[in-house]
């Protein structure tokens, strides 16, 4: 009944484990210690991963477009969701959708020059290699704060 429950814990398998422990007169404190030892590390790793994703991308990044205009990308990351703003020259737009992973991200902005902007980025050492849909070569951005 509880065989394999450690691989995919859910409320039924944990409940089953408690029932078996009661039937066999197992000390419930020992069951709790074992459960915490099995499940707590995955919770901590998930939180560390979310934190590292945010800290990896969070901040203000700048570079120059192919035509020489300044480009600034302000990123705010919560879990994997990206918000912020893209400024190209004197025009700017909010990020309307975005998702960050550990080593890459994708986002869409509101209209700049009458068009929404689709962007992907990836980490290259201490910079972001930014690819904008419709632009042939990627841009290199550096963190300014």
Secondary structure, DSSP 4 states (H G I P E B T S, - for coil): --TTTTTS--HHHHHHHHHHHHHTT--HHHHHHHHHHHHHHHHHHHHHHHHHHHHHH-EEEEEE-TTS-EEEEEEEEETTEEEEEEEETTEEEEEEEEEE-SSEEEEEEEEETTEEEEEEEEEETTEEEEEETT-SS-EEEEE--
